[in-house]
């Protein structure tokens, strides 16, 4: 069974969008406590914080996106942005790499992780 991969930029944007919806859900839960103003205010504040966190994540991914390497996908010939050593095309999900050592190998997101340094005892 193959895993469904997504580009890193799209994953972070999806996370930020989910924070907005989570914030709205938390605020709607707060409406259930109309009789208790403190609880209602607490849920409204937590929902508001979730939406603010979403704005921060969107800002950070926007700044990161401006520094991302732009490559032309060999499959669909569209310009896509890459983060890390390996990534997926945003449009056609073609595995992409800038590392010559990884060309031809099966796509694995663990190639982006830094290798653990061996410590001397």
Phi and psi restraints in degrees (range 20) as a CNS / XPLOR table:
assign (resid 1 and name C) (resid 2 and name N)
       (resid 2 and name CA) (resid 2 and name C) 1.0 -84.5 20.0 2
assign (resid 2 and name N) (resid 2 and name CA)
       (resid 2 and name C) (resid 3 and name N) 1.0 141.9 20.0 2
assign (resid 2 and name C) (resid 3 and name N)
       (resid 3 and name CA) (resid 3 and name C) 1.0 -79.2 20.0 2
assign (resid 3 and name N) (resid 3 and name CA)
       (resid 3 and name C) (resid 4 and name N) 1.0 147.2 20.0 2
assign (resid 3 and name C) (resid 4 and name N)
       (resid 4 and name CA) (resid 4 and name C) 1.0 -88.6 20.0 2
assign (resid 4 and name N) (resid 4 and name CA)
       (resid 4 and name C) (resid 5 and name N) 1.0 116.1 20.0 2
assign (resid 4 and name C) (resid 5 and name N)
       (resid 5 and name CA) (resid 5 and name C) 1.0 -97.4 20.0 2
assign (resid 5 and name N) (resid 5 and name CA)
       (resid 5 and name C) (resid 6 and name N) 1.0 158.4 20.0 2
assign (resid 5 and name C) (resid 6 and name N)
       (resid 6 and name CA) (resid 6 and name C) 1.0 -141.6 20.0 2
assign (resid 6 and name N) (resid 6 and name CA)
       (resid 6 and name C) (resid 7 and name N) 1.0 154.9 20.0 2
assign (resid 6 and name C) (resid 7 and name N)
       (resid 7 and name CA) (resid 7 and name C) 1.0 -67.0 20.0 2
assign (resid 7 and name N) (resid 7 and name CA)
       (resid 7 and name C) (resid 8 and name N) 1.0 151.9 20.0 2
assign (resid 7 and name C) (resid 8 and name N)
       (resid 8 and name CA) (resid 8 and name C) 1.0 -62.4 20.0 2
assign (resid 8 and name N) (resid 8 and name CA)
       (resid 8 and name C) (resid 9 and name N) 1.0 -39.6 20.0 2
assign (resid 8 and name C) (resid 9 and name N)
       (resid 9 and name CA) (resid 9 and name C) 1.0 -63.2 20.0 2
assign (resid 9 and name N) (resid 9 and name CA)
       (resid 9 and name C) (resid 10 and name N) 1.0 -42.6 20.0 2
assign (resid 9 and name C) (resid 10 and name N)
       (resid 10 and name CA) (resid 10 and name C) 1.0 -66.5 20.0 2
assign (resid 10 and name N) (resid 10 and name CA)
       (resid 10 and name C) (resid 11 and name N) 1.0 -34.5 20.0 2
assign (resid 10 and name C) (resid 11 and name N)
       (resid 11 and name CA) (resid 11 and name C) 1.0 -62.9 20.0 2
assign (resid 11 and name N) (resid 11 and name CA)
       (resid 11 and name C) (resid 12 and name N) 1.0 -44.1 20.0 2
assign (resid 11 and name C) (resid 12 and name N)
       (resid 12 and name CA) (resid 12 and name C) 1.0 -68.3 20.0 2
assign (resid 12 and name N) (resid 12 and name CA)
       (resid 12 and name C) (resid 13 and name N) 1.0 -39.3 20.0 2
assign (resid 12 and name C) (resid 13 and name N)
       (resid 13 and name CA) (resid 13 and name C) 1.0 -64.4 20.0 2
assign (resid 13 and name N) (resid 13 and name CA)
       (resid 13 and name C) (resid 14 and name N) 1.0 -38.5 20.0 2
assign (resid 13 and name C) (resid 14 and name N)
       (resid 14 and name CA) (resid 14 and name C) 1.0 -64.1 20.0 2
assign (resid 14 and name N) (resid 14 and name CA)
       (resid 14 and name C) (resid 15 and name N) 1.0 -39.5 20.0 2
assign (resid 14 and name C) (resid 15 and name N)
       (resid 15 and name CA) (resid 15 and name C) 1.0 -62.3 20.0 2
assign (resid 15 and name N) (resid 15 and name CA)
       (resid 15 and name C) (resid 16 and name N) 1.0 -43.8 20.0 2
assign (resid 15 and name C) (resid 16 and name N)
       (resid 16 and name CA) (resid 16 and name C) 1.0 -64.1 20.0 2
assign (resid 16 and name N) (resid 16 and name CA)
       (resid 16 and name C) (resid 17 and name N) 1.0 -40.4 20.0 2
assign (resid 16 and name C) (resid 17 and name N)
       (resid 17 and name CA) (resid 17 and name C) 1.0 -65.3 20.0 2
assign (resid 17 and name N) (resid 17 and name CA)
       (resid 17 and name C) (resid 18 and name N) 1.0 -38.8 20.0 2
assign (resid 17 and name C) (resid 18 and name N)
       (resid 18 and name CA) (resid 18 and name C) 1.0 -66.1 20.0 2
assign (resid 18 and name N) (resid 18 and name CA)
       (resid 18 and name C) (resid 19 and name N) 1.0 -31.8 20.0 2
assign (resid 18 and name C) (resid 19 and name N)
       (resid 19 and name CA) (resid 19 and name C) 1.0 -62.6 20.0 2
assign (resid 19 and name N) (resid 19 and name CA)
       (resid 19 and name C) (resid 20 and name N) 1.0 -36.6 20.0 2
assign (resid 19 and name C) (resid 20 and name N)
       (resid 20 and name CA) (resid 20 and name C) 1.0 -64.1 20.0 2
assign (resid 20 and name N) (resid 20 and name CA)
       (resid 20 and name C) (resid 21 and name N) 1.0 -48.0 20.0 2
assign (resid 20 and name C) (resid 21 and name N)
       (resid 21 and name CA) (resid 21 and name C) 1.0 -65.2 20.0 2
assign (resid 21 and name N) (resid 21 and name CA)
       (resid 21 and name C) (resid 22 and name N) 1.0 -38.8 20.0 2
assign (resid 21 and name C) (resid 22 and name N)
       (resid 22 and name CA) (resid 22 and name C) 1.0 -62.0 20.0 2
assign (resid 22 and name N) (resid 22 and name CA)
       (resid 22 and name C) (resid 23 and name N) 1.0 -41.4 20.0 2
assign (resid 22 and name C) (resid 23 and name N)
       (resid 23 and name CA) (resid 23 and name C) 1.0 -60.7 20.0 2
assign (resid 23 and name N) (resid 23 and name CA)
       (resid 23 and name C) (resid 24 and name N) 1.0 -43.8 20.0 2
assign (resid 23 and name C) (resid 24 and name N)
       (resid 24 and name CA) (resid 24 and name C) 1.0 -64.0 20.0 2
assign (resid 24 and name N) (resid 24 and name CA)
       (resid 24 and name C) (resid 25 and name N) 1.0 -40.4 20.0 2
assign (resid 24 and name C) (resid 25 and name N)
       (resid 25 and name CA) (resid 25 and name C) 1.0 -63.0 20.0 2
assign (resid 25 and name N) (resid 25 and name CA)
       (resid 25 and name C) (resid 26 and name N) 1.0 -43.1 20.0 2
assign (resid 25 and name C) (resid 26 and name N)
       (resid 26 and name CA) (resid 26 and name C) 1.0 -61.7 20.0 2
assign (resid 26 and name N) (resid 26 and name CA)
       (resid 26 and name C) (resid 27 and name N) 1.0 -40.0 20.0 2
assign (resid 26 and name C) (resid 27 and name N)
       (resid 27 and name CA) (resid 27 and name C) 1.0 -66.4 20.0 2
assign (resid 27 and name N) (resid 27 and name CA)
       (resid 27 and name C) (resid 28 and name N) 1.0 -39.4 20.0 2
assign (resid 27 and name C) (resid 28 and name N)
       (resid 28 and name CA) (resid 28 and name C) 1.0 -65.5 20.0 2
assign (resid 28 and name N) (resid 28 and name CA)
       (resid 28 and name C) (resid 29 and name N) 1.0 -35.3 20.0 2
assign (resid 28 and name C) (resid 29 and name N)
       (resid 29 and name CA) (resid 29 and name C) 1.0 -62.6 20.0 2
assign (resid 29 and name N) (resid 29 and name CA)
       (resid 29 and name C) (resid 30 and name N) 1.0 -37.2 20.0 2
assign (resid 29 and name C) (resid 30 and name N)
       (resid 30 and name CA) (resid 30 and name C) 1.0 -60.3 20.0 2
assign (resid 30 and name N) (resid 30 and name CA)
       (resid 30 and name C) (resid 31 and name N) 1.0 -30.9 20.0 2
assign (resid 30 and name C) (resid 31 and name N)
       (resid 31 and name CA) (resid 31 and name C) 1.0 -66.4 20.0 2
assign (resid 31 and name N) (resid 31 and name CA)
       (resid 31 and name C) (resid 32 and name N) 1.0 -21.3 20.0 2
assign (resid 31 and name C) (resid 32 and name N)
       (resid 32 and name CA) (resid 32 and name C) 1.0 -69.4 20.0 2
assign (resid 32 and name N) (resid 32 and name CA)
       (resid 32 and name C) (resid 33 and name N) 1.0 -18.8 20.0 2
assign (resid 32 and name C) (resid 33 and name N)
       (resid 33 and name CA) (resid 33 and name C) 1.0 -105.6 20.0 2
assign (resid 33 and name N) (resid 33 and name CA)
       (resid 33 and name C) (resid 34 and name N) 1.0 45.0 20.0 2
assign (resid 33 and name C) (resid 34 and name N)
       (resid 34 and name CA) (resid 34 and name C) 1.0 -62.8 20.0 2
assign (resid 34 and name N) (resid 34 and name CA)
       (resid 34 and name C) (resid 35 and name N) 1.0 -28.6 20.0 2
assign (resid 34 and name C) (resid 35 and name N)
       (resid 35 and name CA) (resid 35 and name C) 1.0 -76.8 20.0 2
assign (resid 35 and name N) (resid 35 and name CA)
       (resid 35 and name C) (resid 36 and name N) 1.0 -18.0 20.0 2
assign (resid 35 and name C) (resid 36 and name N)
       (resid 36 and name CA) (resid 36 and name C) 1.0 -118.4 20.0 2
assign (resid 36 and name N) (resid 36 and name CA)
       (resid 36 and name C) (resid 37 and name N) 1.0 95.6 20.0 2
assign (resid 36 and name C) (resid 37 and name N)
       (resid 37 and name CA) (resid 37 and name C) 1.0 -59.7 20.0 2
assign (resid 37 and name N) (resid 37 and name CA)
       (resid 37 and name C) (resid 38 and name N) 1.0 -32.0 20.0 2
assign (resid 37 and name C) (resid 38 and name N)
       (resid 38 and name CA) (resid 38 and name C) 1.0 -68.4 20.0 2
assign (resid 38 and name N) (resid 38 and name CA)
       (resid 38 and name C) (resid 39 and name N) 1.0 -45.5 20.0 2
assign (resid 38 and name C) (resid 39 and name N)
       (resid 39 and name CA) (resid 39 and name C) 1.0 -65.3 20.0 2
assign (resid 39 and name N) (resid 39 and name CA)
       (resid 39 and name C) (resid 40 and name N) 1.0 -41.6 20.0 2
assign (resid 39 and name C) (resid 40 and name N)
       (resid 40 and name CA) (resid 40 and name C) 1.0 -61.4 20.0 2
assign (resid 40 and name N) (resid 40 and name CA)
       (resid 40 and name C) (resid 41 and name N) 1.0 -44.1 20.0 2
assign (resid 40 and name C) (resid 41 and name N)
       (resid 41 and name CA) (resid 41 and name C) 1.0 -65.9 20.0 2
assign (resid 41 and name N) (resid 41 and name CA)
       (resid 41 and name C) (resid 42 and name N) 1.0 -36.4 20.0 2
assign (resid 41 and name C) (resid 42 and name N)
       (resid 42 and name CA) (resid 42 and name C) 1.0 -63.5 20.0 2
assign (resid 42 and name N) (resid 42 and name CA)
       (resid 42 and name C) (resid 43 and name N) 1.0 -46.9 20.0 2
assign (resid 42 and name C) (resid 43 and name N)
       (resid 43 and name CA) (resid 43 and name C) 1.0 -66.4 20.0 2
assign (resid 43 and name N) (resid 43 and name CA)
       (resid 43 and name C) (resid 44 and name N) 1.0 -38.6 20.0 2
assign (resid 43 and name C) (resid 44 and name N)
       (resid 44 and name CA) (resid 44 and name C) 1.0 -63.2 20.0 2
assign (resid 44 and name N) (resid 44 and name CA)
       (resid 44 and name C) (resid 45 and name N) 1.0 -40.3 20.0 2
assign (resid 44 and name C) (resid 45 and name N)
       (resid 45 and name CA) (resid 45 and name C) 1.0 -67.3 20.0 2
assign (resid 45 and name N) (resid 45 and name CA)
       (resid 45 and name C) (resid 46 and name N) 1.0 -42.7 20.0 2
assign (resid 45 and name C) (resid 46 and name N)
       (resid 46 and name CA) (resid 46 and name C) 1.0 -63.5 20.0 2
assign (resid 46 and name N) (resid 46 and name CA)
       (resid 46 and name C) (resid 47 and name N) 1.0 -40.2 20.0 2
assign (resid 46 and name C) (resid 47 and name N)
       (resid 47 and name CA) (resid 47 and name C) 1.0 -64.0 20.0 2
assign (resid 47 and name N) (resid 47 and name CA)
       (resid 47 and name C) (resid 48 and name N) 1.0 -41.3 20.0 2
assign (resid 47 and name C) (resid 48 and name N)
       (resid 48 and name CA) (resid 48 and name C) 1.0 -61.8 20.0 2
assign (resid 48 and name N) (resid 48 and name CA)
       (resid 48 and name C) (resid 49 and name N) 1.0 -41.6 20.0 2
assign (resid 48 and name C) (resid 49 and name N)
       (resid 49 and name CA) (resid 49 and name C) 1.0 -62.7 20.0 2
assign (resid 49 and name N) (resid 49 and name CA)
       (resid 49 and name C) (resid 50 and name N) 1.0 -38.0 20.0 2
assign (resid 49 and name C) (resid 50 and name N)
       (resid 50 and name CA) (resid 50 and name C) 1.0 -63.7 20.0 2
assign (resid 50 and name N) (resid 50 and name CA)
       (resid 50 and name C) (resid 51 and name N) 1.0 -40.5 20.0 2
assign (resid 50 and name C) (resid 51 and name N)
       (resid 51 and name CA) (resid 51 and name C) 1.0 -69.6 20.0 2
assign (resid 51 and name N) (resid 51 and name CA)
       (resid 51 and name C) (resid 52 and name N) 1.0 -38.0 20.0 2
assign (resid 51 and name C) (resid 52 and name N)
       (resid 52 and name CA) (resid 52 and name C) 1.0 -64.7 20.0 2
assign (resid 52 and name N) (resid 52 and name CA)
       (resid 52 and name C) (resid 53 and name N) 1.0 -40.7 20.0 2
assign (resid 52 and name C) (resid 53 and name N)
       (resid 53 and name CA) (resid 53 and name C) 1.0 -61.2 20.0 2
assign (resid 53 and name N) (resid 53 and name CA)
       (resid 53 and name C) (resid 54 and name N) 1.0 -37.3 20.0 2
assign (resid 53 and name C) (resid 54 and name N)
       (resid 54 and name CA) (resid 54 and name C) 1.0 -62.4 20.0 2
assign (resid 54 and name N) (resid 54 and name CA)
       (resid 54 and name C) (resid 55 and name N) 1.0 -42.4 20.0 2
assign (resid 54 and name C) (resid 55 and name N)
       (resid 55 and name CA) (resid 55 and name C) 1.0 -62.2 20.0 2
assign (resid 55 and name N) (resid 55 and name CA)
       (resid 55 and name C) (resid 56 and name N) 1.0 -39.7 20.0 2
assign (resid 55 and name C) (resid 56 and name N)
       (resid 56 and name CA) (resid 56 and name C) 1.0 -64.4 20.0 2
assign (resid 56 and name N) (resid 56 and name CA)
       (resid 56 and name C) (resid 57 and name N) 1.0 -43.9 20.0 2
assign (resid 56 and name C) (resid 57 and name N)
       (resid 57 and name CA) (resid 57 and name C) 1.0 -64.0 20.0 2
assign (resid 57 and name N) (resid 57 and name CA)
       (resid 57 and name C) (resid 58 and name N) 1.0 -43.6 20.0 2
assign (resid 57 and name C) (resid 58 and name N)
       (resid 58 and name CA) (resid 58 and name C) 1.0 -60.3 20.0 2
assign (resid 58 and name N) (resid 58 and name CA)
       (resid 58 and name C) (resid 59 and name N) 1.0 -41.0 20.0 2
assign (resid 58 and name C) (resid 59 and name N)
       (resid 59 and name CA) (resid 59 and name C) 1.0 -63.8 20.0 2
assign (resid 59 and name N) (resid 59 and name CA)
       (resid 59 and name C) (resid 60 and name N) 1.0 -45.4 20.0 2
assign (resid 59 and name C) (resid 60 and name N)
       (resid 60 and name CA) (resid 60 and name C) 1.0 -64.0 20.0 2
assign (resid 60 and name N) (resid 60 and name CA)
       (resid 60 and name C) (resid 61 and name N) 1.0 -43.1 20.0 2
assign (resid 60 and name C) (resid 61 and name N)
       (resid 61 and name CA) (resid 61 and name C) 1.0 -69.6 20.0 2
assign (resid 61 and name N) (resid 61 and name CA)
       (resid 61 and name C) (resid 62 and name N) 1.0 -29.6 20.0 2
assign (resid 61 and name C) (resid 62 and name N)
       (resid 62 and name CA) (resid 62 and name C) 1.0 -65.5 20.0 2
assign (resid 62 and name N) (resid 62 and name CA)
       (resid 62 and name C) (resid 63 and name N) 1.0 -42.6 20.0 2
assign (resid 62 and name C) (resid 63 and name N)
       (resid 63 and name CA) (resid 63 and name C) 1.0 -67.3 20.0 2
assign (resid 63 and name N) (resid 63 and name CA)
       (resid 63 and name C) (resid 64 and name N) 1.0 -40.2 20.0 2
assign (resid 63 and name C) (resid 64 and name N)
       (resid 64 and name CA) (resid 64 and name C) 1.0 -67.4 20.0 2
assign (resid 64 and name N) (resid 64 and name CA)
       (resid 64 and name C) (resid 65 and name N) 1.0 -35.8 20.0 2
assign (resid 64 and name C) (resid 65 and name N)
       (resid 65 and name CA) (resid 65 and name C) 1.0 -66.4 20.0 2
assign (resid 65 and name N) (resid 65 and name CA)
       (resid 65 and name C) (resid 66 and name N) 1.0 -30.9 20.0 2
assign (resid 65 and name C) (resid 66 and name N)
       (resid 66 and name CA) (resid 66 and name C) 1.0 -70.1 20.0 2
assign (resid 66 and name N) (resid 66 and name CA)
       (resid 66 and name C) (resid 67 and name N) 1.0 -24.3 20.0 2
assign (resid 66 and name C) (resid 67 and name N)
       (resid 67 and name CA) (resid 67 and name C) 1.0 -96.4 20.0 2
assign (resid 67 and name N) (resid 67 and name CA)
       (resid 67 and name C) (resid 68 and name N) 1.0 -5.2 20.0 2
assign (resid 67 and name C) (resid 68 and name N)
       (resid 68 and name CA) (resid 68 and name C) 1.0 -69.5 20.0 2
assign (resid 68 and name N) (resid 68 and name CA)
       (resid 68 and name C) (resid 69 and name N) 1.0 149.9 20.0 2
assign (resid 68 and name C) (resid 69 and name N)
       (resid 69 and name CA) (resid 69 and name C) 1.0 -75.9 20.0 2
assign (resid 69 and name N) (resid 69 and name CA)
       (resid 69 and name C) (resid 70 and name N) 1.0 129.1 20.0 2
assign (resid 69 and name C) (resid 70 and name N)
       (resid 70 and name CA) (resid 70 and name C) 1.0 -94.6 20.0 2
assign (resid 70 and name N) (resid 70 and name CA)
       (resid 70 and name C) (resid 71 and name N) 1.0 128.4 20.0 2
assign (resid 70 and name C) (resid 71 and name N)
       (resid 71 and name CA) (resid 71 and name C) 1.0 -130.2 20.0 2
assign (resid 71 and name N) (resid 71 and name CA)
       (resid 71 and name C) (resid 72 and name N) 1.0 157.7 20.0 2
assign (resid 71 and name C) (resid 72 and name N)
       (resid 72 and name CA) (resid 72 and name C) 1.0 -96.1 20.0 2
assign (resid 72 and name N) (resid 72 and name CA)
       (resid 72 and name C) (resid 73 and name N) 1.0 123.5 20.0 2
assign (resid 72 and name C) (resid 73 and name N)
       (resid 73 and name CA) (resid 73 and name C) 1.0 -68.1 20.0 2
assign (resid 73 and name N) (resid 73 and name CA)
       (resid 73 and name C) (resid 74 and name N) 1.0 131.2 20.0 2
assign (resid 73 and name C) (resid 74 and name N)
       (resid 74 and name CA) (resid 74 and name C) 1.0 -69.6 20.0 2
assign (resid 74 and name N) (resid 74 and name CA)
       (resid 74 and name C) (resid 75 and name N) 1.0 -21.0 20.0 2
assign (resid 74 and name C) (resid 75 and name N)
       (resid 75 and name CA) (resid 75 and name C) 1.0 -84.9 20.0 2
assign (resid 75 and name N) (resid 75 and name CA)
       (resid 75 and name C) (resid 76 and name N) 1.0 -52.4 20.0 2
assign (resid 75 and name C) (resid 76 and name N)
       (resid 76 and name CA) (resid 76 and name C) 1.0 -103.6 20.0 2
assign (resid 76 and name N) (resid 76 and name CA)
       (resid 76 and name C) (resid 77 and name N) 1.0 -4.9 20.0 2
assign (resid 76 and name C) (resid 77 and name N)
       (resid 77 and name CA) (resid 77 and name C) 1.0 58.4 20.0 2
assign (resid 77 and name N) (resid 77 and name CA)
       (resid 77 and name C) (resid 78 and name N) 1.0 28.3 20.0 2
assign (resid 77 and name C) (resid 78 and name N)
       (resid 78 and name CA) (resid 78 and name C) 1.0 -103.4 20.0 2
assign (resid 78 and name N) (resid 78 and name CA)
       (resid 78 and name C) (resid 79 and name N) 1.0 151.2 20.0 2
assign (resid 78 and name C) (resid 79 and name N)
       (resid 79 and name CA) (resid 79 and name C) 1.0 -79.4 20.0 2
assign (resid 79 and name N) (resid 79 and name CA)
       (resid 79 and name C) (resid 80 and name N) 1.0 127.4 20.0 2
assign (resid 79 and name C) (resid 80 and name N)
       (resid 80 and name CA) (resid 80 and name C) 1.0 -131.5 20.0 2
assign (resid 80 and name N) (resid 80 and name CA)
       (resid 80 and name C) (resid 81 and name N) 1.0 161.5 20.0 2
assign (resid 80 and name C) (resid 81 and name N)
       (resid 81 and name CA) (resid 81 and name C) 1.0 -104.7 20.0 2
assign (resid 81 and name N) (resid 81 and name CA)
       (resid 81 and name C) (resid 82 and name N) 1.0 140.9 20.0 2
assign (resid 81 and name C) (resid 82 and name N)
       (resid 82 and name CA) (resid 82 and name C) 1.0 -118.1 20.0 2
assign (resid 82 and name N) (resid 82 and name CA)
       (resid 82 and name C) (resid 83 and name N) 1.0 136.7 20.0 2
assign (resid 82 and name C) (resid 83 and name N)
       (resid 83 and name CA) (resid 83 and name C) 1.0 -119.3 20.0 2
assign (resid 83 and name N) (resid 83 and name CA)
       (resid 83 and name C) (resid 84 and name N) 1.0 127.8 20.0 2
assign (resid 83 and name C) (resid 84 and name N)
       (resid 84 and name CA) (resid 84 and name C) 1.0 87.4 20.0 2
assign (resid 84 and name N) (resid 84 and name CA)
       (resid 84 and name C) (resid 85 and name N) 1.0 -170.1 20.0 2
assign (resid 84 and name C) (resid 85 and name N)
       (resid 85 and name CA) (resid 85 and name C) 1.0 -75.8 20.0 2
assign (resid 85 and name N) (resid 85 and name CA)
       (resid 85 and name C) (resid 86 and name N) 1.0 -37.0 20.0 2
assign (resid 85 and name C) (resid 86 and name N)
       (resid 86 and name CA) (resid 86 and name C) 1.0 -128.9 20.0 2
assign (resid 86 and name N) (resid 86 and name CA)
       (resid 86 and name C) (resid 87 and name N) 1.0 148.0 20.0 2
assign (resid 86 and name C) (resid 87 and name N)
       (resid 87 and name CA) (resid 87 and name C) 1.0 -158.2 20.0 2
assign (resid 87 and name N) (resid 87 and name CA)
       (resid 87 and name C) (resid 88 and name N) 1.0 176.3 20.0 2
assign (resid 87 and name C) (resid 88 and name N)
       (resid 88 and name CA) (resid 88 and name C) 1.0 -113.9 20.0 2
assign (resid 88 and name N) (resid 88 and name CA)
       (resid 88 and name C) (resid 89 and name N) 1.0 143.2 20.0 2
assign (resid 88 and name C) (resid 89 and name N)
       (resid 89 and name CA) (resid 89 and name C) 1.0 -61.9 20.0 2
assign (resid 89 and name N) (resid 89 and name CA)
       (resid 89 and name C) (resid 90 and name N) 1.0 135.6 20.0 2
assign (resid 89 and name C) (resid 90 and name N)
       (resid 90 and name CA) (resid 90 and name C) 1.0 -66.7 20.0 2
assign (resid 90 and name N) (resid 90 and name CA)
       (resid 90 and name C) (resid 91 and name N) 1.0 -21.4 20.0 2
assign (resid 90 and name C) (resid 91 and name N)
       (resid 91 and name CA) (resid 91 and name C) 1.0 -102.2 20.0 2
assign (resid 91 and name N) (resid 91 and name CA)
       (resid 91 and name C) (resid 92 and name N) 1.0 -48.4 20.0 2
assign (resid 91 and name C) (resid 92 and name N)
       (resid 92 and name CA) (resid 92 and name C) 1.0 -114.2 20.0 2
assign (resid 92 and name N) (resid 92 and name CA)
       (resid 92 and name C) (resid 93 and name N) 1.0 2.2 20.0 2
assign (resid 92 and name C) (resid 93 and name N)
       (resid 93 and name CA) (resid 93 and name C) 1.0 63.5 20.0 2
assign (resid 93 and name N) (resid 93 and name CA)
       (resid 93 and name C) (resid 94 and name N) 1.0 27.2 20.0 2
assign (resid 93 and name C) (resid 94 and name N)
       (resid 94 and name CA) (resid 94 and name C) 1.0 -75.7 20.0 2
assign (resid 94 and name N) (resid 94 and name CA)
       (resid 94 and name C) (resid 95 and name N) 1.0 130.3 20.0 2
assign (resid 94 and name C) (resid 95 and name N)
       (resid 95 and name CA) (resid 95 and name C) 1.0 -64.5 20.0 2
assign (resid 95 and name N) (resid 95 and name CA)
       (resid 95 and name C) (resid 96 and name N) 1.0 135.2 20.0 2
assign (resid 95 and name C) (resid 96 and name N)
       (resid 96 and name CA) (resid 96 and name C) 1.0 -126.3 20.0 2
assign (resid 96 and name N) (resid 96 and name CA)
       (resid 96 and name C) (resid 97 and name N) 1.0 147.2 20.0 2
assign (resid 96 and name C) (resid 97 and name N)
       (resid 97 and name CA) (resid 97 and name C) 1.0 -148.7 20.0 2
assign (resid 97 and name N) (resid 97 and name CA)
       (resid 97 and name C) (resid 98 and name N) 1.0 150.7 20.0 2
assign (resid 97 and name C) (resid 98 and name N)
       (resid 98 and name CA) (resid 98 and name C) 1.0 -104.9 20.0 2
assign (resid 98 and name N) (resid 98 and name CA)
       (resid 98 and name C) (resid 99 and name N) 1.0 -7.2 20.0 2
assign (resid 98 and name C) (resid 99 and name N)
       (resid 99 and name CA) (resid 99 and name C) 1.0 -92.3 20.0 2
assign (resid 99 and name N) (resid 99 and name CA)
       (resid 99 and name C) (resid 100 and name N) 1.0 117.5 20.0 2
assign (resid 99 and name C) (resid 100 and name N)
       (resid 100 and name CA) (resid 100 and name C) 1.0 -60.9 20.0 2
assign (resid 100 and name N) (resid 100 and name CA)
       (resid 100 and name C) (resid 101 and name N) 1.0 -29.6 20.0 2
assign (resid 100 and name C) (resid 101 and name N)
       (resid 101 and name CA) (resid 101 and name C) 1.0 -67.3 20.0 2
assign (resid 101 and name N) (resid 101 and name CA)
       (resid 101 and name C) (resid 102 and name N) 1.0 -24.9 20.0 2
assign (resid 101 and name C) (resid 102 and name N)
       (resid 102 and name CA) (resid 102 and name C) 1.0 -95.6 20.0 2
assign (resid 102 and name N) (resid 102 and name CA)
       (resid 102 and name C) (resid 103 and name N) 1.0 -5.0 20.0 2
assign (resid 102 and name C) (resid 103 and name N)
       (resid 103 and name CA) (resid 103 and name C) 1.0 -63.4 20.0 2
assign (resid 103 and name N) (resid 103 and name CA)
       (resid 103 and name C) (resid 104 and name N) 1.0 133.3 20.0 2
assign (resid 103 and name C) (resid 104 and name N)
       (resid 104 and name CA) (resid 104 and name C) 1.0 88.4 20.0 2
assign (resid 104 and name N) (resid 104 and name CA)
       (resid 104 and name C) (resid 105 and name N) 1.0 -14.2 20.0 2
assign (resid 104 and name C) (resid 105 and name N)
       (resid 105 and name CA) (resid 105 and name C) 1.0 -82.7 20.0 2
assign (resid 105 and name N) (resid 105 and name CA)
       (resid 105 and name C) (resid 106 and name N) 1.0 157.0 20.0 2
assign (resid 105 and name C) (resid 106 and name N)
       (resid 106 and name CA) (resid 106 and name C) 1.0 -67.4 20.0 2
assign (resid 106 and name N) (resid 106 and name CA)
       (resid 106 and name C) (resid 107 and name N) 1.0 141.8 20.0 2
assign (resid 106 and name C) (resid 107 and name N)
       (resid 107 and name CA) (resid 107 and name C) 1.0 -64.3 20.0 2
assign (resid 107 and name N) (resid 107 and name CA)
       (resid 107 and name C) (resid 108 and name N) 1.0 132.9 20.0 2
assign (resid 107 and name C) (resid 108 and name N)
       (resid 108 and name CA) (resid 108 and name C) 1.0 -149.6 20.0 2
assign (resid 108 and name N) (resid 108 and name CA)
       (resid 108 and name C) (resid 109 and name N) 1.0 125.0 20.0 2
assign (resid 108 and name C) (resid 109 and name N)
       (resid 109 and name CA) (resid 109 and name C) 1.0 -67.5 20.0 2
assign (resid 109 and name N) (resid 109 and name CA)
       (resid 109 and name C) (resid 110 and name N) 1.0 -15.7 20.0 2
assign (resid 109 and name C) (resid 110 and name N)
       (resid 110 and name CA) (resid 110 and name C) 1.0 -69.4 20.0 2
assign (resid 110 and name N) (resid 110 and name CA)
       (resid 110 and name C) (resid 111 and name N) 1.0 -13.6 20.0 2
assign (resid 110 and name C) (resid 111 and name N)
       (resid 111 and name CA) (resid 111 and name C) 1.0 -64.2 20.0 2
assign (resid 111 and name N) (resid 111 and name CA)
       (resid 111 and name C) (resid 112 and name N) 1.0 -19.8 20.0 2
assign (resid 111 and name C) (resid 112 and name N)
       (resid 112 and name CA) (resid 112 and name C) 1.0 -82.9 20.0 2
assign (resid 112 and name N) (resid 112 and name CA)
       (resid 112 and name C) (resid 113 and name N) 1.0 -16.9 20.0 2
assign (resid 112 and name C) (resid 113 and name N)
       (resid 113 and name CA) (resid 113 and name C) 1.0 -75.8 20.0 2
assign (resid 113 and name N) (resid 113 and name CA)
       (resid 113 and name C) (resid 114 and name N) 1.0 142.5 20.0 2
assign (resid 113 and name C) (resid 114 and name N)
       (resid 114 and name CA) (resid 114 and name C) 1.0 -73.8 20.0 2
assign (resid 114 and name N) (resid 114 and name CA)
       (resid 114 and name C) (resid 115 and name N) 1.0 139.1 20.0 2
assign (resid 114 and name C) (resid 115 and name N)
       (resid 115 and name CA) (resid 115 and name C) 1.0 -71.6 20.0 2
assign (resid 115 and name N) (resid 115 and name CA)
       (resid 115 and name C) (resid 116 and name N) 1.0 143.7 20.0 2
assign (resid 115 and name C) (resid 116 and name N)
       (resid 116 and name CA) (resid 116 and name C) 1.0 -68.0 20.0 2
assign (resid 116 and name N) (resid 116 and name CA)
       (resid 116 and name C) (resid 117 and name N) 1.0 131.8 20.0 2
assign (resid 116 and name C) (resid 117 and name N)
       (resid 117 and name CA) (resid 117 and name C) 1.0 -77.5 20.0 2
assign (resid 117 and name N) (resid 117 and name CA)
       (resid 117 and name C) (resid 118 and name N) 1.0 137.3 20.0 2
assign (resid 117 and name C) (resid 118 and name N)
       (resid 118 and name CA) (resid 118 and name C) 1.0 -79.6 20.0 2
assign (resid 118 and name N) (resid 118 and name CA)
       (resid 118 and name C) (resid 119 and name N) 1.0 126.6 20.0 2
assign (resid 118 and name C) (resid 119 and name N)
       (resid 119 and name CA) (resid 119 and name C) 1.0 -100.5 20.0 2
assign (resid 119 and name N) (resid 119 and name CA)
       (resid 119 and name C) (resid 120 and name N) 1.0 143.7 20.0 2
assign (resid 119 and name C) (resid 120 and name N)
       (resid 120 and name CA) (resid 120 and name C) 1.0 -83.5 20.0 2
assign (resid 120 and name N) (resid 120 and name CA)
       (resid 120 and name C) (resid 121 and name N) 1.0 140.6 20.0 2
